[in-house]
Amino acid sequence: MRRMRWLVCGLAIIGMTPQTRAADLSDTFLRGSQTFQVGEGPRWGGFYAGAHASYSMGSADFGKGVSSLVNFALRNSVLQDQVSSWTTLSKAETTSSGFGGFIGYNWQWDEAVFGLEGNYTKTQLLMSSSDSLSRAILNNAAAPVGHDHTYNMTVSGNATVELTDVATFRMRGGWDAGRFMPYAFAGIAVGRANVSRSATVSGTLTDNFTIQQTVTDAAGQTIVINIPQSITSTLVLPGTQVDGQNGVFAYGWTLGLGVDFCLMQNLFLRAEWEWVQFASIKDMNVHTNTVRAAVAMKF
C-alpha cells in the first residue's frame, strides 16, 4: 500500500508538469508581447543648431543717397531745402550666394511649436548708382525788389553699398505634421555694410530785372521806357563732398516662411524664404530677399 501511494503521487506530479510549463510559456509570451510598441514620430522641442547655404537678391533705392551731402554743400543758402530733396540717383539690384549657421530652441505643446532662433549669413551684395540731375529754380528769397533770380542747378553723385553680413533674431511658430514642420517667423535684423558716396553741386544764377531810361520821341516829348536786363554769374559752391565708411551697422526687421523635414530622430533638413528690410543706411533704402537650404541637429 505504501508503494502504491508513492506511485500515485508520482504520476500526479508528472501529470501536472506540462500544465505548469504551458502556463509559464504563456505568461512569458504575454509579457514579451507587451514590449512591442508603435514608434512615435519626431518631436521638435529642445535645442537645435545647423548650417545653411543661401542665395540672395539685394535691392537698394539710392534716390536720396546723396541728399545729406548736398544739404551740407548748400547749408545756409536759399537753395538748401529745395535742391537737397532731389532724388538724384536710381535703384540698383544684385544677387549673391552666401553661407552661415543658426541656433535655436523650440517649445512644443501637442502639435503646436513655438521657438526662438538666431541666424547669421555671410554674403556679398554690392550695389551702386551714378547719375546727375539738372533743374531751373525760380527763387527770389535773396533777390532785391524788382529782380527775379533763376538758379540753374546740377547735382552729380554716385553711391555704393556692399552688404557683407546679416544676422536675424526671430520668433517662430510652427505645426508638427509628423516628419514635416512648416513654420513662419518674424523678428529683428542687424546688418553690416561698406558705404561710399560723393556729390558735386554746381550752378549759375541769372538775375532778371528792368531798368528805366528816359528818351525823347519824334514829337519831342519825353517818355520813360523799361529795358529788360539779364546777368548770369557762376555760383561759388563747395567742392565735391565725399563720405566713405566700412562696417556700418544697419538695423531693421525680418519675416519669412519655411519647412523643416526630419530625416532621423535628431537630424533634419530645412528649406526657407526670408525678407529683410533695413532702415536707412546713409540715406539709402536697402532690403534683401533670400532662399536657404540647411541641415541641422536636434539635441
C-alpha positions in Angstrom: 0.0 0.0 0.0 2.8 2.4 0.8 4.4 1.7 -2.6 1.1 2.3 -4.3 0.7 5.7 -2.6 4.2 6.8 -3.8 3.3 5.7 -7.3 0.1 7.6 -7.4 1.7 10.7 -6.1 4.5 10.4 -8.7 2.0 10.1 -11.5 0.1 13.1 -10.3 3.2 15.3 -10.2 4.2 14.1 -13.8 0.7 14.9 -15.0 0.9 18.4 -13.6 4.3 19.3 -15.1 3.1 20.0 -18.7 0.4 22.3 -17.5 3.0 24.2 -15.4 5.3 24.6 -18.3 2.5 25.7 -20.6 1.4 28.3 -18.0 5.0 29.6 -17.7 5.3 29.8 -21.5 2.0 31.6 -21.9 3.0 34.1 -19.3 6.4 34.7 -20.9 4.8 35.2 -24.3 2.2 37.7 -22.9 4.9 39.6 -21.1 7.0 39.7 -24.3 4.1 40.8 -26.4 3.7 43.9 -24.1 7.2 45.1 -25.0 6.3 45.7 -28.7 5.1 49.4 -29.2 4.4 51.5 -32.2 7.2 54.0 -32.8 6.4 57.7 -32.1 7.0 60.4 -34.7 9.7 63.0 -34.3 9.3 65.6 -31.6 10.5 69.2 -32.3 11.1 70.5 -28.8 14.6 71.3 -27.5 17.8 72.9 -28.7 19.0 72.6 -32.3 21.8 74.0 -34.4 22.8 73.9 -38.1 24.5 75.3 -41.1 22.9 76.7 -44.3 23.7 77.8 -47.8 21.7 80.8 -49.3 21.0 82.7 -52.4 20.0 86.4 -52.0 18.8 89.2 -54.1 19.7 92.7 -52.8 17.9 95.9 -53.7 18.9 99.5 -52.9 17.0 102.6 -53.6 19.6 105.4 -54.0 17.1 108.1 -54.7 18.1 110.1 -51.6 21.6 108.5 -51.4 23.5 111.8 -51.6 20.9 114.1 -50.0 22.8 114.7 -46.8 26.0 115.6 -48.8 24.0 118.1 -51.0 22.4 119.5 -47.9 25.8 120.1 -46.4 27.2 121.7 -49.5 24.3 124.2 -49.7 24.0 124.8 -46.0 22.8 128.3 -45.0 21.7 129.1 -48.6 18.3 129.8 -50.1 18.6 126.6 -52.1 19.4 124.2 -49.3 15.9 122.7 -48.8 14.9 122.6 -52.5 18.0 121.0 -54.0 18.8 118.6 -51.2 15.4 116.9 -51.6 16.1 115.8 -55.2 16.0 112.1 -56.0 19.3 112.2 -58.0 20.2 108.5 -58.1 18.3 105.5 -59.3 17.7 102.0 -57.9 20.0 99.0 -58.2 19.8 95.3 -57.7 22.2 92.4 -57.4 22.4 88.7 -56.4 24.9 86.7 -54.4 25.3 83.3 -52.7 26.1 83.1 -49.0 26.6 80.7 -46.1 26.1 80.7 -42.4 24.6 79.0 -39.4 21.8 79.1 -36.9 20.9 78.0 -33.3 17.6 77.9 -31.6 15.2 76.4 -29.0 11.7 75.1 -29.5 8.9 74.5 -27.1 6.1 72.1 -28.1 2.6 71.7 -26.9 0.7 68.9 -28.7 1.2 69.8 -32.4 1.9 73.5 -31.8 5.6 74.5 -31.8 7.0 77.9 -30.6 10.6 78.8 -30.8 13.4 81.4 -30.7 16.2 81.4 -33.2 19.4 83.3 -34.1 20.5 83.2 -37.7 23.7 84.5 -39.3 24.5 84.8 -43.1 27.8 85.8 -44.7 27.2 87.3 -48.1 28.5 89.9 -50.6 25.7 92.1 -52.1 27.3 95.0 -54.0 25.0 97.7 -55.4 25.9 101.1 -56.9 24.3 104.0 -58.8 25.7 107.1 -60.6 23.8 109.9 -62.2 23.2 113.6 -62.4 20.1 115.9 -62.4 19.7 119.5 -63.5 16.8 121.8 -62.8 16.0 125.6 -63.2 14.6 127.1 -60.0 12.9 130.5 -59.6 13.8 131.7 -56.0 13.6 135.3 -55.1 14.3 134.8 -51.4 17.6 136.8 -51.8 16.6 139.0 -54.7 16.2 142.7 -54.5 12.9 144.3 -55.2 12.1 144.2 -58.9 14.6 141.4 -59.6 13.9 137.7 -60.4 16.5 135.1 -59.6 16.7 131.9 -61.6 19.1 129.3 -60.5 20.2 126.6 -62.9 21.5 123.8 -60.7 23.1 120.5 -61.3 23.7 117.7 -58.8 26.1 114.9 -59.8 26.5 112.0 -57.5 27.4 108.3 -57.0 26.8 105.9 -54.2 27.8 102.3 -53.4 26.7 100.0 -50.7 28.1 96.5 -50.1 26.2 94.3 -47.6 28.6 91.8 -46.1 26.8 90.3 -43.0 23.2 89.8 -41.9 22.0 88.5 -38.6 18.4 87.9 -37.6 16.8 87.1 -34.3 13.4 85.5 -34.7 10.3 84.2 -33.0 9.0 81.1 -34.8 5.6 79.5 -34.8 5.2 76.0 -36.4 3.0 73.0 -36.6 4.1 69.4 -36.0 2.9 67.4 -39.1 4.9 64.3 -38.3 8.2 64.4 -40.2 7.4 67.9 -41.5 7.1 71.1 -39.6 6.0 74.1 -41.6 6.6 77.4 -39.8 6.5 81.2 -40.1 8.8 83.7 -38.3 9.3 87.4 -37.7 11.9 89.3 -35.8 14.7 92.0 -35.9 17.7 92.2 -38.2 21.2 93.6 -37.9 23.4 94.1 -41.0 26.9 95.3 -41.7 27.8 97.2 -44.9 30.6 99.2 -46.6 29.3 102.5 -47.9 30.9 105.2 -50.1 29.2 108.3 -51.6 30.1 111.5 -53.3 28.2 114.5 -54.6 29.1 117.7 -56.6 26.8 120.7 -56.7 27.2 123.3 -59.4 25.1 126.1 -60.8 24.6 129.6 -62.2 22.4 132.5 -61.1 20.6 134.5 -63.7 19.3 137.9 -62.4 16.5 139.3 -64.5 15.4 142.9 -64.0 14.5 146.0 -65.9 16.0 149.4 -66.0 14.2 152.6 -66.8 15.5 155.0 -69.4 14.2 158.5 -70.3 14.1 159.2 -74.1 12.6 161.8 -76.4 10.3 160.6 -79.0 9.9 162.0 -82.6 7.4 164.6 -81.4 9.9 166.0 -78.9 8.1 164.5 -75.9 10.0 162.9 -73.0 9.0 159.3 -72.2 10.3 156.6 -69.8 10.8 153.1 -71.2 11.7 149.8 -69.4 14.7 147.9 -70.8 15.0 144.2 -69.8 18.3 143.2 -68.3 19.8 139.7 -67.6 23.0 139.0 -65.9 24.3 135.4 -65.4 27.0 134.5 -63.0 28.5 131.2 -61.8 27.8 130.3 -58.2 30.7 129.8 -55.9 30.0 126.5 -54.1 32.0 124.0 -52.1 33.8 121.3 -53.9 32.9 117.6 -54.2 31.5 116.2 -50.9 32.8 112.7 -50.1 31.7 110.2 -47.5 33.0 106.6 -47.0 32.8 104.2 -44.1 33.3 100.4 -43.8 31.5 98.2 -41.3 28.4 100.5 -41.0 25.8 98.8 -38.8 22.2 98.7 -40.1 19.0 97.7 -38.3 15.7 96.5 -39.5 13.1 93.7 -39.4 12.6 90.3 -40.9 9.8 87.9 -41.8 9.6 84.6 -43.7 8.3 81.1 -44.2 10.0 77.7 -44.1 9.6 73.9 -43.5 11.8 71.5 -41.5 11.9 67.9 -42.6 13.1 65.2 -40.1 15.4 62.6 -41.6 16.3 60.9 -38.3 15.3 61.5 -34.8 18.0 64.1 -34.3 18.7 65.2 -37.9 16.6 67.5 -40.1 16.7 69.4 -43.3 15.3 72.9 -43.9 14.1 75.0 -46.8 13.3 78.6 -46.1 12.4 82.1 -47.6 13.3 85.3 -45.8 12.7 89.0 -46.3 14.9 91.6 -44.5 14.1 95.3 -44.6 16.7 97.7 -43.2 16.2 101.2 -42.0 18.0 103.9 -44.0 21.7 103.2 -44.4 23.4 106.6 -45.1 20.2 107.8 -46.9 19.9 104.6 -48.8 16.9 102.1 -48.6 18.2 98.5 -48.7 16.4 95.2 -48.5 17.2 91.5 -49.2 15.2 88.6 -50.5 16.8 85.2 -49.6 16.2 81.5 -50.0 18.1 78.9 -48.0 18.7 75.2 -47.7 20.0 73.9 -44.4 20.9 70.8 -42.3 20.7 70.8 -38.6 20.9 68.6 -35.4 18.5 68.4 -32.6 19.8 67.9 -29.0 
